[in-house]
């Protein structure tokens, strides 16, 4: 999407970017079932979608930094987080988004909860232990199992600190 901010003004430009982010998140949500489909064509379509979205998110990050709710609206900020979260095959995008989101949280402009999820996702994609246990590796005997987590005995304490329910309550939604 091309947009001339000088012709329409900066507020119009931010609104257009916000609308684009929200539309990308809606497209992502509609396509999510394809991610784990038995049909390889569906999986490929999912990968292409998330790559295209991650590429566009990179352009938005270049132009605006992290899309915070105060500038872009809560829906667009959440959409940016979702797009970064699903950029699994573009770890450079996830790392960059993580750094910008960390600063936004430090400035009180984003939530620690979103940061925790993106941090765990990035760590798992980097082959490292997660911190908050937000990323599920699979299901064993009907029970969701998290990817390896550092100091698992303290996981629920860390989750509580960022507003995430205890692991058992969280995974009960998947059962």
ROVEXMI-423472 format. One line per 8 residues: number of its first residue (from 0); their letters; for each residue x, y, z of C-alpha. Coordinates in nm, 3 decimals. Each point is the difference from the previous one (the first is absolute). Example, Ala and Ser with C-alpha at 12.3 -4.5 7.8 and 13.67 -1.06 7.14 Angstrom:
<recs>
0> as> 1.230:-0.450:0.780; 0.137:0.344:-0.066
</recs>
This chain:
<recs>
0> xxxxxxxx> 0.000:0.000:0.000; 0.144:0.337:-0.094; -0.106:0.309:0.185; 0.099:0.364:-0.028; 0.013:0.130:0.358; 0.078:0.354:-0.116; -0.319:0.019:-0.206; -0.227:-0.142:0.271
8> xxxxxxxx> 0.179:0.092:0.322; 0.170:-0.208:0.267; -0.318:-0.095:0.188; -0.155:-0.141:-0.318; 0.320:-0.192:-0.068; 0.004:-0.158:0.348; -0.367:-0.090:-0.039; 0.072:-0.165:-0.335
16> xxxxxxxx> 0.289:-0.199:0.148; -0.218:-0.097:0.297; -0.276:-0.121:-0.233; 0.255:-0.197:-0.200; 0.134:-0.170:0.314; -0.351:-0.091:0.114; -0.082:-0.143:-0.345; 0.323:-0.203:0.004
24> xxxxxxxx> -0.090:-0.143:0.342; -0.349:-0.094:-0.123; 0.154:-0.175:-0.298; 0.246:-0.175:0.234; -0.278:-0.117:0.232; -0.204:-0.133:-0.291; 0.300:-0.190:-0.137; 0.137:-0.137:0.329
32> xxxxxxxx> -0.165:-0.345:-0.043; 0.215:-0.045:-0.312; 0.319:0.012:0.209; -0.035:-0.359:0.119; -0.212:-0.136:-0.283; 0.065:-0.347:-0.140; -0.004:0.167:-0.342; 0.349:0.123:-0.087
40> xxxxxxxx> -0.148:0.262:-0.234; -0.185:0.148:0.299; 0.320:0.003:0.204; 0.185:0.174:-0.283; -0.278:0.259:-0.032; 0.028:0.068:0.376; 0.378:0.040:-0.023; -0.031:0.240:-0.292
48> xxxxxxxx> -0.263:0.205:0.181; 0.203:0.033:0.319; 0.314:0.085:-0.200; -0.183:0.271:-0.195; -0.142:0.141:0.323; 0.339:-0.008:0.172; 0.155:0.184:-0.295; -0.266:0.270:0.023
56> xxxxxxxx> 0.038:0.020:0.378; 0.372:0.062:-0.055; -0.085:0.297:-0.222; -0.238:0.134:0.266; 0.263:-0.045:0.273; 0.252:0.185:-0.219; -0.237:0.291:-0.045; -0.167:0.019:0.342
64> xxxxxxxx> 0.169:-0.219:0.258; -0.228:-0.226:0.201; -0.368:0.074:-0.079; -0.124:0.098:0.346; -0.366:0.030:0.095; 0.034:0.370:0.079; 0.102:0.076:-0.360; -0.169:-0.275:-0.205
72> xxxxxxxx> -0.282:-0.125:0.222; -0.027:-0.313:0.211; -0.115:-0.222:-0.287; 0.296:0.096:-0.220; 0.248:-0.042:0.286; -0.138:-0.347:0.069; 0.013:-0.079:-0.374; 0.369:0.099:-0.017
80> xxxxxxxx> 0.069:-0.234:0.291; -0.184:-0.288:-0.170; 0.187:0.053:-0.326; 0.334:0.000:0.184; -0.106:-0.305:0.200; -0.070:-0.194:-0.321; 0.320:0.105:-0.180; 0.153:-0.332:0.104
88> xxxxxxxx> 0.207:-0.046:-0.315; 0.138:0.354:0.019; 0.180:0.003:0.332; 0.166:0.331:-0.085; -0.345:0.161:-0.014; -0.101:-0.160:0.331; 0.321:0.114:0.169; -0.043:0.355:-0.127
96> xxxxxxxx> -0.365:0.011:0.104; 0.098:-0.137:0.340; 0.255:0.277:0.054; -0.246:0.271:-0.101; -0.277:-0.154:0.212; 0.237:-0.015:0.300; 0.056:0.376:-0.031; -0.373:0.063:-0.037
104> xxxxxxxx> -0.068:-0.202:0.317; 0.276:0.188:0.187; -0.166:0.326:-0.109; -0.341:-0.122:0.120; -0.137:-0.016:-0.355; -0.049:-0.378:-0.035; -0.080:-0.294:0.224; 0.243:-0.230:0.174
112> xxxxxxxx> -0.232:-0.287:-0.090; 0.048:0.054:-0.374; 0.373:0.036:0.055; 0.011:-0.331:0.192; -0.171:-0.188:-0.284; 0.226:0.150:-0.267; 0.309:-0.058:0.213; -0.087:-0.367:0.047
120> xxxxxxxx> -0.082:-0.045:-0.368; 0.328:0.160:-0.106; 0.201:-0.207:0.250; -0.162:-0.324:-0.117; 0.060:0.090:-0.365; 0.361:0.071:0.092; 0.033:-0.349:0.156; 0.017:0.131:0.357
128> xxxxxxxx> -0.207:-0.061:0.312; -0.305:0.220:0.040; -0.064:0.204:0.316; -0.379:0.007:0.047; -0.112:-0.333:-0.144; -0.230:0.158:-0.257; 0.109:-0.219:-0.291; -0.146:-0.347:-0.021
136> xxxxxxxx> 0.216:-0.273:-0.157; -0.278:-0.252:-0.038; -0.256:-0.218:0.176; 0.098:-0.311:0.197; -0.272:-0.226:0.143; -0.251:0.281:-0.050; 0.213:0.252:0.188; 0.166:0.302:-0.164
144> xxxxxxxx> 0.375:0.000:0.056; 0.199:0.324:-0.014; 0.327:0.035:-0.186; 0.289:-0.021:0.246; -0.012:0.283:0.251; 0.274:0.142:0.217; -0.052:-0.064:0.369; -0.346:-0.159:-0.046
152> xxxxxxxx> -0.076:0.004:0.373; -0.014:0.382:-0.021; -0.199:0.015:-0.324; -0.340:0.077:0.158; 0.153:0.275:0.215; 0.149:0.162:-0.312; -0.330:-0.042:-0.184; -0.189:0.174:0.282
160> xxxxxxxx> 0.243:0.293:-0.012; -0.103:0.074:-0.360; -0.371:-0.079:0.029; -0.006:-0.351:-0.146; -0.207:-0.266:0.181; 0.180:-0.299:0.155; 0.111:-0.259:-0.253; -0.264:-0.259:0.096
168> xxxxxxx> -0.282:0.254:-0.039; 0.147:0.125:-0.328; 0.026:-0.346:-0.158; -0.346:-0.102:0.120; -0.131:0.208:-0.294; 0.171:-0.241:-0.240; -0.150:-0.315:0.149
</recs>
